[in-house]
Amino acid sequence: MWISAALGVGIAALGTHVEVVAQGGHGIAAWAAAQAETPHLWALDALPFVFGMAAFGLRARSRAFRGHALWSLTAALVLVSVSAFAYALEEERRAGAHLTAVNESGSLRYRSLHVPALIREGQPWEAARDNFEAVLQRLTTRYPQAGVGVEARWQVYDQSLRETGTVDFQAVEALRLAADRMTAAIEAEGRVHSDRAALGFVVGLLGMMVSLGVGIAMLNRMGRIQRSLAKSERQFRATLDNAPIGMAIVSLEGRFVSVNRALCEMLGYDEADLMAADFQTITHPGDLNADLEKVQGLIDGRETSYRMEKRYVDARGETVWAQLDVSIIRDEAGRPVHFISQIQDVTQARASTLQLQYLATHDALTGLAKRAVLAERVQDAIDLRARTPSHSYAVLFIDLDSFKEVNDTYGHAIGDELLAMLAKRILRCVRETDVVARVGGDEFAVLLNGMVAEGTAVEMAERIQGALASPFALTGGLQLFSGASIGVALGADAYRSYEDVLHDADHAMYASKERRKGGVAVYSGSDSGLAAV
C-alpha cells in the first residue's frame, strides 16, 4: 500500500519541481509562487491516487485493492491540502502587496490635491515632484494598465507648472480622477487575491480534515487487520500445539521454525533442543538423500507437496518410523518461504503390518515360509532359467518318517514341538539364499537356488538327514528320533511351472520311502530314471 503512495508523491513532486524550474525559480517560495501561478499543479498533486488506482487496477478483485486506493487517496489529499495552503499564503502575500499599492495610490492622490497649496506656501516644486514621480514610477511599473491614465494626467500637470509656474486646476482634477480609478483597479485586484487566499485556506482545511479522517479510518483498519492476524496466529498456534500428530514449520535450509508438543514427545526432544536442530540431523542416514531430493523438488516448483515413509533418530538414538507429509508455502511473488510438515508416528502400525505380512507368508508353528511363498520363488527360478540357461536350482521334498505314530502316541502338542525343532535344524543346514517351507503337516520343501549341481543337491539332502538323526529333547524329558525321506528334483529346461517341479520332487520322495525310509532319491526325468542314493 505504501508503494502506490510513495511513487505517486514522487511523481507529483517531480512534476512540481519541473514546473518551478521552468519558471526560473527554486526553493519553497518559488514552489508556492508556482502553485499560485499555475493552479493546474493541484491536479498534478493528485497523481498518487491516480497512480495507485492504475498500478493496482489489475488487482481489483484482491482485498488489498481497497487499502491501496485509500492510502493513495490519503496521500493525494495531503498533497492537495499542502498545495492549497501554499497557494493561499501566496495569494495572501499578493493581497497584502496590493493593499500597500492602494495606500501608495491614495498617497499619490493626496499629493496631487495638495501640491498647489504647497506651492502657494512657497515650498519648492522640484522636491514635491521628485517624490511624486518616485511613487508614480513604482505603481505604474507594477500596474502598467491601471497607471496609464495617471501618468498621462501627471505629464499635463507637470508641464503646466514648468511652463507657466501656476497650477492648472483642471489638470489637478483630471489627475485626481485618474488616481482614483487606479486605486479602485488595484483594490479590486487585491480583493481577488484575498478571495483566492480564503478559498485556498478552505480547500486546505477540508483536504486535511478529509485526509485525517481517511487516515484514522485506515489506521483503524490496520488495527483490525493486526488484531485479526494476531487472533489467527493464536488459533494456528493452538491448532499446532494441540494437534495429535507432530507438526512443524521448517525453513528452506531445514531448520525448525516452530514445532508442536506432539513432535517433541514423538522424538523425545525438548522444544528448545529441537528448535536448535534441523531435520537433516534427526533423519536416519538411509532416508536422508531421498528426503532431500523431494525437498529440492518443492523448492524448484516441480511439486507442491510430497508424502514419504521415513525413519527418524530420536533423542535416545532409536529409530522412529513416521509418515511425513510436506507442503511448501510461497509468498505473493511465488518465492518459497518455508515448509509445513506433518509427521505421524507409524512405528507400531508398521510393526503390526510387517507382522501381518509375516503371518500371511510364514507358518505360525515353525516360522518357515508357506507353500505359496515357495511356489512363487520356484516359479522365479524357472523363469530365470528360461532367460539364463546357465542358472541352476533344485527342490528337495522332505517327508518325516513315522510322524503319525508320534502324534498318536504322545499327542499333537509333542508332535507340534517336534515339528518346530525339526524346522530349526533344517534352517541351520541351508544357505540364506535358499528357501525352506512347510508344505503339509509333516512335509517340508527346500529350494536350493543357484550354483546347484546334482551332487550338491544330494549332499544337502544328506546333510539335512544327518541333522535330523540326533535325538530331540522334548518337554517332560522325552527324547525322540525322527528320520526323513527326501526326494530331489533338479531344475530342467522342460519345467514351466512350480507344480511340475514339486510333483517330481514329491514323486522322488515317495520312491525313496518305498525303497527304504530315511533315503534320498533324485528324479531324472521318468519313473524308471529315479535314482536312489
Backbone torsions as a table, in degrees:
resi	resn	phi	psi	omega
1	MET	NA	-30.5	-179.8
2	TRP	-73.6	-23.3	-176.6
3	ILE	-63.6	-47.1	-177.7
4	SER	-62.2	-44.6	-179.3
5	ALA	-65.0	-46.3	-176.4
6	ALA	-64.1	-46.9	180.0
7	LEU	-66.5	-38.3	178.0
8	GLY	-63.5	-43.7	177.5
9	VAL	-60.7	-42.9	179.5
10	GLY	-60.6	-43.4	179.3
11	ILE	-64.7	-43.5	179.8
12	ALA	-62.9	-45.1	179.7
13	ALA	-62.7	-39.7	178.3
14	LEU	-63.4	-44.2	179.1
15	GLY	-62.1	-42.8	178.6
16	THR	-64.1	-42.4	179.7
17	HIS	-60.9	-42.5	178.6
18	VAL	-61.2	-41.1	-179.9
19	GLU	-64.1	-43.6	-179.2
20	VAL	-64.9	-45.2	179.3
21	VAL	-62.0	-39.0	179.5
22	ALA	-60.7	-30.0	178.8
23	GLN	-88.1	3.3	175.4
24	GLY	81.1	20.1	-177.7
25	GLY	-117.5	179.3	175.9
26	HIS	-160.1	159.4	177.2
27	GLY	86.8	-178.0	-175.8
28	ILE	-67.4	-41.4	-178.5
29	ALA	-61.7	-42.7	179.0
30	ALA	-65.9	-37.4	178.1
31	TRP	-63.8	-44.3	178.5
32	ALA	-62.0	-41.0	178.4
33	ALA	-64.0	-39.7	178.5
34	ALA	-63.8	-37.3	178.0
35	GLN	-62.7	-39.6	-178.2
36	ALA	-73.8	-38.7	-178.2
37	GLU	-74.0	-33.2	-175.3
38	THR	-127.1	82.3	-179.0
39	PRO	-60.3	-15.4	178.8
40	HIS	-66.0	-14.5	176.1
41	LEU	-65.5	-21.2	175.4
42	TRP	-59.8	-41.0	178.0
43	ALA	-65.6	-36.2	178.0
44	LEU	-64.3	-35.0	178.9
45	ASP	-66.7	-17.2	178.3
46	ALA	-85.3	4.3	-178.7
47	LEU	-58.6	-32.4	178.3
48	PRO	-54.9	-41.9	179.7
49	PHE	-66.4	-45.6	179.9
50	VAL	-62.2	-44.2	-179.4
51	PHE	-64.5	-44.6	179.8
52	GLY	-59.9	-42.7	179.9
53	MET	-65.9	-39.9	-178.4
54	ALA	-72.9	-42.6	-176.3
55	ALA	-63.9	-32.8	-176.3
56	PHE	-112.7	16.2	179.1
57	GLY	-62.2	-33.2	179.0
58	LEU	-70.5	-12.7	-179.5
59	ARG	-106.3	30.3	-175.4
60	ALA	-59.3	-25.1	-179.7
61	ARG	-87.1	-2.4	-177.3
62	SER	-87.4	148.8	176.4
63	ARG	-63.9	-27.2	-177.8
64	ALA	-72.0	-16.8	-174.7
65	PHE	-61.2	-45.0	-178.7
66	ARG	-60.8	-42.5	179.4
67	GLY	-64.0	-43.1	178.5
68	HIS	-60.9	-44.9	-178.2
69	ALA	-62.8	-43.7	-178.2
70	LEU	-68.0	-40.7	177.5
71	TRP	-65.5	-37.9	177.0
72	SER	-64.5	-42.5	178.1
73	LEU	-62.0	-41.7	178.5
74	THR	-60.7	-45.6	179.1
75	ALA	-62.3	-40.8	179.5
76	ALA	-64.1	-43.4	-179.4
77	LEU	-64.2	-40.3	178.3
78	VAL	-62.0	-44.8	179.8
79	LEU	-65.1	-42.6	178.1
80	VAL	-62.2	-40.9	179.7
81	SER	-63.3	-45.9	178.9
82	VAL	-61.6	-42.7	178.4
83	SER	-63.1	-40.3	179.8
84	ALA	-64.5	-41.7	177.8
85	PHE	-64.5	-41.5	177.6
86	ALA	-62.1	-41.5	177.7
87	TYR	-62.3	-43.3	-178.4
88	ALA	-64.4	-43.2	-180.0
89	LEU	-63.6	-41.0	178.8
90	GLU	-65.0	-42.7	179.1
91	GLU	-67.2	-34.6	176.6
92	GLU	-65.5	-40.4	177.0
93	ARG	-62.0	-43.1	179.7
94	ARG	-66.6	-37.5	176.9
95	ALA	-62.4	-39.6	176.9
96	GLY	-63.5	-39.9	177.5
97	ALA	-63.9	-37.8	177.4
98	HIS	-66.0	-36.7	178.3
99	LEU	-63.7	-41.4	176.1
100	THR	-61.5	-41.6	178.7
101	ALA	-64.3	-37.5	177.6
102	VAL	-63.0	-41.4	178.3
103	ASN	-62.9	-42.4	178.6
104	GLU	-65.6	-38.9	178.0
105	SER	-63.9	-41.0	176.3
106	GLY	-63.7	-37.9	176.9
107	SER	-63.3	-38.2	177.6
108	LEU	-62.0	-43.2	178.9
109	ARG	-63.1	-42.6	-179.5
110	TYR	-61.9	-43.1	-179.1
111	ARG	-65.0	-40.3	-179.1
112	SER	-62.7	-30.1	-178.8
113	LEU	-81.9	-29.7	-174.8
114	HIS	-100.7	-4.8	177.6
115	VAL	-58.7	-45.1	179.5
116	PRO	-57.1	-42.6	-179.7
117	ALA	-63.9	-39.4	179.0
118	LEU	-63.7	-39.9	179.8
119	ILE	-66.0	-40.9	179.6
120	ARG	-64.2	-29.6	179.5
121	GLU	-79.8	-1.7	175.9
122	GLY	93.2	7.0	177.5
123	GLN	-73.2	145.0	-178.6
124	PRO	-69.8	136.8	-177.5
125	TRP	-69.2	-32.7	-174.8
126	GLU	-60.9	-42.1	-179.1
127	ALA	-64.8	-44.1	179.7
128	ALA	-65.2	-38.9	-178.4
129	ARG	-66.8	-42.6	-179.3
130	ASP	-61.2	-43.4	179.7
131	ASN	-65.6	-40.9	179.4
132	PHE	-63.0	-45.8	-178.1
133	GLU	-66.0	-33.7	178.8
134	ALA	-64.2	-44.5	178.0
135	VAL	-65.8	-42.9	-179.5
136	LEU	-63.2	-37.7	-179.8
137	GLN	-64.2	-42.7	178.5
138	ARG	-61.7	-43.7	-176.4
139	LEU	-69.6	-44.8	-178.3
140	THR	-69.4	-27.6	176.4
141	THR	-68.6	-44.2	-178.2
142	ARG	-78.0	-32.8	-177.9
143	TYR	-129.9	72.8	-173.4
144	PRO	-62.1	-38.8	-178.4
145	GLN	-68.4	-44.4	-179.5
146	ALA	-68.0	-28.0	-175.5
147	GLY	-91.2	0.4	-178.0
148	VAL	-60.8	-49.2	-177.3
149	GLY	-65.9	-38.5	-178.8
150	VAL	-64.7	-44.0	-177.8
151	GLU	-64.0	-39.0	178.8
152	ALA	-65.9	-44.1	179.7
153	ARG	-65.7	-36.3	178.8
154	TRP	-63.6	-39.7	179.4
155	GLN	-62.3	-41.8	176.6
156	VAL	-62.7	-45.6	-179.0
157	TYR	-60.9	-45.5	-177.5
158	ASP	-68.9	-39.2	-178.4
159	GLN	-64.0	-40.1	-179.2
160	SER	-66.0	-36.3	178.5
161	LEU	-68.2	-41.2	-178.3
162	ARG	-70.8	-35.6	-174.9
163	GLU	-82.1	-40.1	-173.3
164	THR	-109.5	-20.4	-178.0
165	GLY	75.1	9.3	178.7
166	THR	-122.3	164.8	-177.6
167	VAL	-92.8	128.6	175.0
168	ASP	-91.7	103.8	-174.0
169	PHE	-67.5	-25.4	174.4
170	GLN	-66.7	-39.5	176.9
171	ALA	-66.4	-36.2	178.2
172	VAL	-63.5	-42.9	-179.8
173	GLU	-66.4	-40.2	178.5
174	ALA	-63.3	-40.3	178.4
175	LEU	-64.3	-40.8	179.0
176	ARG	-61.1	-44.9	180.0
177	LEU	-63.6	-40.7	179.1
178	ALA	-64.8	-39.4	178.4
179	ALA	-65.8	-37.0	177.8
180	ASP	-63.9	-41.7	179.0
181	ARG	-64.4	-41.1	178.5
182	MET	-63.9	-41.3	179.2
183	THR	-62.2	-42.9	-179.9
184	ALA	-64.2	-40.3	-179.5
185	ALA	-66.0	-42.6	179.7
186	ILE	-66.3	-40.1	-179.5
187	GLU	-64.7	-39.8	178.7
188	ALA	-64.2	-42.7	178.7
189	GLU	-65.6	-36.4	176.5
190	GLY	-63.1	-39.2	177.6
191	ARG	-63.5	-35.7	176.8
192	VAL	-60.7	-46.0	179.1
193	HIS	-65.4	-36.9	178.6
194	SER	-65.1	-41.2	177.8
195	ASP	-64.9	-40.2	178.2
196	ARG	-64.2	-38.1	178.2
197	ALA	-62.9	-42.4	178.3
198	ALA	-62.3	-42.6	178.6
199	LEU	-62.4	-41.4	179.2
200	GLY	-62.2	-42.2	177.9
201	PHE	-63.8	-41.1	179.5
202	VAL	-63.5	-47.0	179.8
203	VAL	-62.3	-42.5	179.8
204	GLY	-62.2	-43.6	179.0
205	LEU	-64.5	-43.8	178.7
206	LEU	-62.3	-44.0	179.3
207	GLY	-61.2	-42.2	179.7
208	MET	-66.4	-38.9	179.4
209	MET	-64.6	-45.6	-179.2
210	VAL	-66.0	-44.2	-179.6
211	SER	-64.1	-35.7	176.9
212	LEU	-64.5	-41.6	178.4
213	GLY	-64.2	-44.9	179.4
214	VAL	-64.9	-40.9	179.2
215	GLY	-62.1	-42.0	177.8
216	ILE	-63.4	-41.8	178.7
217	ALA	-62.1	-40.1	-179.7
218	MET	-69.6	-37.6	177.2
219	LEU	-64.3	-39.6	176.1
220	ASN	-63.0	-40.9	179.2
221	ARG	-63.7	-42.4	177.8
222	MET	-63.6	-37.8	177.0
223	GLY	-62.2	-42.4	178.0
224	ARG	-63.7	-40.2	179.3
225	ILE	-64.4	-43.4	179.4
226	GLN	-62.6	-41.4	178.3
227	ARG	-65.6	-38.6	178.1
228	SER	-65.2	-40.7	178.0
229	LEU	-65.0	-40.7	179.0
230	ALA	-63.9	-40.0	178.1
231	LYS	-64.1	-43.9	178.2
232	SER	-62.1	-39.3	179.0
233	GLU	-63.5	-41.6	178.8
234	ARG	-65.3	-42.0	179.2
235	GLN	-64.7	-41.9	179.1
236	PHE	-63.5	-41.9	-179.6
237	ARG	-65.2	-40.0	178.4
238	ALA	-64.4	-41.8	178.0
239	THR	-62.7	-42.0	-179.9
240	LEU	-62.9	-47.0	-175.5
241	ASP	-68.4	-35.6	-174.3
242	ASN	-94.6	2.2	179.5
243	ALA	-64.4	138.4	-178.6
244	PRO	-73.1	-13.8	178.6
245	ILE	-114.8	163.7	179.8
246	GLY	-69.1	135.7	177.8
247	MET	-136.3	146.9	-178.5
248	ALA	-154.0	147.4	168.0
249	ILE	-102.8	125.5	-171.7
250	VAL	-122.6	136.1	177.7
251	SER	-71.7	168.4	-179.9
252	LEU	-63.9	-24.2	178.7
253	GLU	-84.9	-7.9	176.9
254	GLY	103.4	-1.0	179.9
255	ARG	-80.2	146.8	-179.9
256	PHE	-78.4	123.3	177.2
257	VAL	-91.2	-36.7	178.3
258	SER	-154.1	139.3	178.9
259	VAL	-135.0	154.1	178.5
260	ASN	-103.6	173.7	-174.7
261	ARG	-64.5	-38.6	-177.5
262	ALA	-61.1	-38.3	179.7
263	LEU	-68.5	-40.9	178.5
264	CYS	-61.3	-43.5	179.8
265	GLU	-67.5	-36.9	-179.0
266	MET	-62.7	-41.1	-174.8
267	LEU	-99.1	-4.9	176.3
268	GLY	75.3	20.4	179.8
269	TYR	-105.1	150.2	165.4
270	ASP	-72.2	155.0	-178.3
271	GLU	-58.7	-42.7	-179.3
272	ALA	-62.4	-40.9	179.9
273	ASP	-66.7	-39.4	-179.1
274	LEU	-70.4	-37.8	179.0
275	MET	-66.5	-25.8	179.4
276	ALA	-82.0	-7.1	-176.9
277	ALA	-105.4	-176.2	172.6
278	ASP	-133.0	167.5	-174.7
279	PHE	-69.0	-24.5	178.7
280	GLN	-64.0	-36.1	-176.6
281	THR	-67.2	-38.0	-174.2
282	ILE	-96.8	3.1	177.7
283	THR	-87.1	138.2	176.8
284	HIS	-60.5	132.6	-177.4
285	PRO	-52.7	-32.6	-178.3
286	GLY	-69.8	-16.9	-178.4
287	ASP	-111.8	-3.2	-172.0
288	LEU	-66.3	-45.6	-177.0
289	ASN	-62.0	-42.8	179.6
290	ALA	-63.9	-38.9	178.9
291	ASP	-66.3	-45.9	-179.4
292	LEU	-62.8	-36.4	178.6
293	GLU	-64.0	-41.1	178.9
294	LYS	-69.5	-37.2	176.9
295	VAL	-61.6	-43.7	179.1
296	GLN	-63.2	-35.3	176.4
297	GLY	-61.8	-37.1	176.4
298	LEU	-66.6	-45.0	-178.0
299	ILE	-63.8	-40.8	-178.7
300	ASP	-74.3	-12.2	179.1
301	GLY	88.5	8.2	178.5
302	ARG	-72.2	-28.1	178.8
303	GLU	-135.7	156.9	175.0
304	THR	-102.7	-17.2	177.7
305	SER	-163.0	165.7	174.7
306	TYR	-152.0	158.5	177.1
307	ARG	-131.2	138.5	177.2
308	MET	-154.6	155.6	173.5
309	GLU	-100.9	123.9	-174.5
310	LYS	-141.3	170.4	179.9
311	ARG	-109.6	136.1	171.3
312	TYR	-109.2	157.7	173.8
313	VAL	-109.3	115.1	-175.4
314	ASP	-80.2	-177.2	-175.7
315	ALA	-63.6	-23.2	178.4
316	ARG	-88.6	-1.1	-178.9
317	GLY	85.2	7.9	-179.5
318	GLU	-91.7	156.9	-177.8
319	THR	-85.5	132.0	176.1
320	VAL	-119.9	118.1	176.1
321	TRP	-82.1	136.4	-177.3
322	ALA	-143.3	150.6	169.8
323	GLN	-96.1	118.6	-175.1
324	LEU	-106.8	126.1	173.3
325	ASP	-118.3	122.5	-175.9
326	VAL	-126.9	133.9	172.3
327	SER	-128.7	157.1	-176.6
328	ILE	-110.1	141.6	177.8
329	ILE	-106.8	131.2	-179.9
330	ARG	-119.9	156.5	177.4
331	ASP	-84.5	-175.5	-176.6
332	GLU	-63.4	-26.6	179.2
333	ALA	-84.8	-0.1	179.3
334	GLY	87.9	4.4	179.4
335	ARG	-80.4	137.2	178.8
336	PRO	-66.0	139.6	-177.5
337	VAL	-111.9	-55.6	179.0
338	HIS	-161.5	176.0	179.3
339	PHE	-109.4	149.0	169.4
340	ILE	-111.1	119.8	-177.1
341	SER	-114.4	133.9	172.5
342	GLN	-116.4	124.3	-170.6
343	ILE	-125.9	116.6	-177.9
344	GLN	-114.8	126.7	179.9
345	ASP	-70.4	117.9	-179.8
346	VAL	-119.7	19.9	-177.8
347	THR	-58.4	-51.9	-179.5
348	GLN	-67.4	-41.8	179.4
349	ALA	-62.9	-39.1	178.8
350	ARG	-66.3	-41.7	179.2
351	ALA	-62.8	-39.9	178.4
352	SER	-65.4	-40.6	179.0
353	THR	-63.9	-44.4	178.9
354	LEU	-63.9	-36.8	178.4
355	GLN	-65.2	-42.0	178.0
356	LEU	-64.2	-41.9	178.0
357	GLN	-63.3	-39.1	179.0
358	TYR	-64.4	-45.2	-179.9
359	LEU	-65.3	-30.2	-179.9
360	ALA	-72.8	-23.3	-175.2
361	THR	-114.4	-5.2	-176.5
362	HIS	-129.4	149.2	179.6
363	ASP	-71.6	129.6	-175.9
364	ALA	-66.3	-31.6	-176.7
365	LEU	-78.1	-48.5	-172.2
366	THR	-101.2	-16.9	-175.4
367	GLY	77.9	3.4	178.2
368	LEU	-81.7	163.6	177.5
369	ALA	-64.7	151.6	176.9
370	LYS	-83.2	170.7	-176.9
371	ARG	-58.6	-37.2	-178.4
372	ALA	-62.9	-39.6	178.2
373	VAL	-64.5	-44.3	178.1
374	LEU	-60.7	-43.2	-179.7
375	ALA	-60.1	-42.4	-179.6
376	GLU	-64.6	-43.8	-178.8
377	ARG	-69.2	-36.9	177.0
378	VAL	-65.5	-40.6	179.3
379	GLN	-64.4	-36.7	176.5
380	ASP	-61.8	-40.8	178.8
381	ALA	-64.5	-39.9	178.0
382	ILE	-62.6	-46.1	-178.2
383	ASP	-65.9	-37.6	179.0
384	LEU	-65.6	-39.4	178.4
385	ARG	-66.2	-34.1	177.8
386	ALA	-63.8	-33.5	178.7
387	ARG	-85.9	-33.8	-177.8
388	THR	-128.1	91.8	-174.8
389	PRO	-56.6	-21.8	-179.0
390	SER	-75.5	-12.6	-179.1
391	HIS	-70.8	135.0	-179.2
392	SER	-125.0	152.5	177.8
393	TYR	-159.6	168.3	177.3
394	ALA	-152.3	152.9	178.0
395	VAL	-120.7	126.8	175.4
396	LEU	-102.5	127.0	176.8
397	PHE	-106.2	118.9	-173.0
398	ILE	-113.4	127.7	176.1
399	ASP	-125.9	126.7	-178.2
400	LEU	-70.6	143.6	178.3
401	ASP	-90.1	132.7	173.3
402	SER	60.5	29.4	-179.8
403	PHE	-71.5	-30.7	179.5
404	LYS	-60.7	-38.7	179.6
405	GLU	-64.6	-33.6	177.5
406	VAL	-63.2	-47.0	179.4
407	ASN	-62.9	-43.4	-177.2
408	ASP	-67.8	-34.4	-174.7
409	THR	-85.2	-45.8	-171.1
410	TYR	-109.2	-8.7	179.4
411	GLY	97.0	163.7	-175.4
412	HIS	-70.5	-26.8	179.4
413	ALA	-63.6	-45.4	176.8
414	ILE	-64.9	-39.2	179.2
415	GLY	-62.1	-41.5	179.1
416	ASP	-66.0	-39.1	178.6
417	GLU	-63.5	-39.1	178.5
418	LEU	-65.3	-41.3	178.8
419	LEU	-61.7	-41.6	-179.9
420	ALA	-64.1	-39.9	179.7
421	MET	-70.0	-38.2	175.8
422	LEU	-59.3	-43.1	-178.3
423	ALA	-60.9	-41.2	-179.4
424	LYS	-64.9	-39.0	179.8
425	ARG	-67.6	-38.2	178.4
426	ILE	-64.1	-43.1	-179.0
427	LEU	-60.8	-34.9	-179.1
428	ARG	-69.6	-17.0	-177.4
429	CYS	-88.1	-24.4	-170.9
430	VAL	-99.2	172.3	178.1
431	ARG	-87.1	167.7	178.7
432	GLU	-67.3	-27.3	-179.9
433	THR	-79.1	-11.4	-179.9
434	ASP	-86.0	161.8	-178.8
435	VAL	-121.3	127.7	175.9
436	VAL	-112.4	128.0	-177.4
437	ALA	-133.7	150.0	171.2
438	ARG	-96.8	116.5	-174.0
439	VAL	-107.0	-3.7	178.1
440	GLY	-163.8	-170.7	-178.9
441	GLY	-56.8	-56.1	178.2
442	ASP	-123.1	29.4	-178.5
443	GLU	-116.2	137.7	-179.5
444	PHE	-131.5	158.4	176.3
445	ALA	-140.0	146.7	179.9
446	VAL	-127.7	128.1	172.3
447	LEU	-97.4	115.4	173.6
448	LEU	-94.7	109.6	-167.4
449	ASN	-110.4	113.3	175.4
450	GLY	89.1	137.1	176.7
451	MET	57.0	47.8	-176.4
452	VAL	-120.9	119.0	171.8
453	ALA	-108.0	172.2	-178.5
454	GLU	-59.7	-41.8	-179.3
455	GLY	-64.9	-37.6	179.0
456	THR	-64.9	-42.2	-179.4
457	ALA	-64.2	-43.7	180.0
458	VAL	-65.5	-40.2	179.1
459	GLU	-61.7	-39.4	178.0
460	MET	-65.6	-40.7	178.9
461	ALA	-62.0	-42.9	179.5
462	GLU	-67.5	-36.4	177.1
463	ARG	-62.0	-42.1	179.5
464	ILE	-64.1	-43.7	178.9
465	GLN	-62.2	-37.6	177.8
466	GLY	-64.5	-38.2	179.7
467	ALA	-67.5	-31.2	-178.7
468	LEU	-84.9	-10.0	-175.3
469	ALA	-72.8	-26.6	180.0
470	SER	-70.4	150.2	179.8
471	PRO	-67.1	152.3	179.2
472	PHE	-104.6	124.9	178.3
473	ALA	-87.3	113.1	-175.0
474	LEU	-109.2	178.2	-179.4
475	THR	-57.7	142.1	178.9
476	GLY	79.3	17.3	179.6
477	GLY	74.9	10.7	-178.6
478	LEU	-75.6	134.7	176.0
479	GLN	-121.4	128.5	-177.9
480	LEU	-130.3	152.3	173.4
481	PHE	-108.2	143.0	178.2
482	SER	-145.9	111.0	175.7
483	GLY	-89.4	-178.4	-178.9
484	ALA	-151.7	144.5	172.8
485	SER	-101.1	138.0	-172.2
486	ILE	-128.2	132.5	173.1
487	GLY	-111.6	142.2	-176.2
488	VAL	-120.7	130.5	172.8
489	ALA	-120.9	117.9	179.6
490	LEU	-85.2	142.5	179.8
491	GLY	-60.1	132.1	-178.5
492	ALA	-134.4	158.1	-179.6
493	ASP	-64.7	-23.5	-176.4
494	ALA	-73.2	-21.2	-177.9
495	TYR	-70.6	134.7	177.6
496	ARG	-120.7	-20.1	-179.6
497	SER	-141.0	156.1	-178.2
498	TYR	-66.6	-26.9	178.8
499	GLU	-60.1	-38.0	-179.5
500	ASP	-65.0	-42.5	-178.2
501	VAL	-66.0	-46.9	-179.6
502	LEU	-65.0	-35.2	178.6
503	HIS	-62.1	-45.0	-178.4
504	ASP	-69.7	-37.7	177.7
505	ALA	-66.5	-39.9	177.6
506	ASP	-64.2	-42.1	179.4
507	HIS	-61.7	-41.3	178.5
508	ALA	-65.9	-37.5	179.4
509	MET	-63.2	-44.1	179.6
510	TYR	-65.3	-37.3	176.8
511	ALA	-62.0	-41.3	178.4
512	SER	-64.4	-41.3	-177.5
513	LYS	-66.9	-35.9	-179.5
514	GLU	-66.8	-35.0	-178.7
515	ARG	-74.0	-51.4	175.3
516	ARG	-166.6	140.7	178.3
517	LYS	-67.9	145.7	179.4
518	GLY	82.4	15.8	179.4
519	GLY	-99.0	177.8	178.9
520	VAL	-128.8	135.4	177.8
521	ALA	-133.8	142.7	-179.3
522	VAL	-111.9	128.1	177.7
523	TYR	-83.2	126.4	-175.9
524	SER	-117.1	16.8	173.7
525	GLY	124.3	-19.0	178.9
526	SER	-155.5	164.6	179.6
527	ASP	-60.4	-37.4	-178.9
528	SER	-73.2	-15.3	-178.7
529	GLY	-90.9	4.8	178.9
530	LEU	-64.8	132.2	-178.5
531	ALA	-118.8	123.1	175.5
532	ALA	-85.1	146.1	-179.7
533	VAL	-112.5	NA	NA
